[in-house]
Amino acid sequence: MKRTAGYPSSLIFDASDRDTSLPRRIATNTPLQALVTLNDPVYEEAARALARRVIKDTAEKTAGTSSAGAILDTRLTYEARLVLSRDPTAAELVVLRRFYQEALALRNRPAVGKANLNLSQTSFGKRVSEGELDGLTAVGSVLFNLDAALVR
């Protein structure tokens, strides 16, 4: 039996049916798209997977670095590069760093702290800091919601 209803997230982004080919998607921007990227569990899982990848891929680059700020900047730059296909500007990096710190502070509040997906904190066989993973997940979620990521 053929499914006639498309995936709701795809419909919000004006995706075509599975049996229609479009050479280029018409770029649209509606408030519903922002709601989808911030509330759909698929995007939260994608942000969590992105955070895990960033931690794994930057582990070797930051192995000899003792400065927590330098490690964070390396990770935030790499995360932005993966999503936006470019390095963040200095001003953007400052904003991402500040948001990361605010996400960590918010995580420590009792009402908000346990609102994550309760996924295993093991990433590629290594134990990772739950706070660091949550902070990078929050940054990834924001990056996924940027117009530059949705329309490019």
Secondary structure, 3 states (H helix, E strand, C coil): CCCCCCCHHHHHCCCCCCCCCCCCCCCCCCHHHHHHHHHCHHHHHHHHHHHHHHHHHHHCCCCCCCCHHHHHHHHHHHHHHHHHCCCCCHHHHHHHHHHHHHHHHHHCCHHHHCCCCCCCCEECCEECCHHHHHHHHHHHHHHHHCHHHHHC
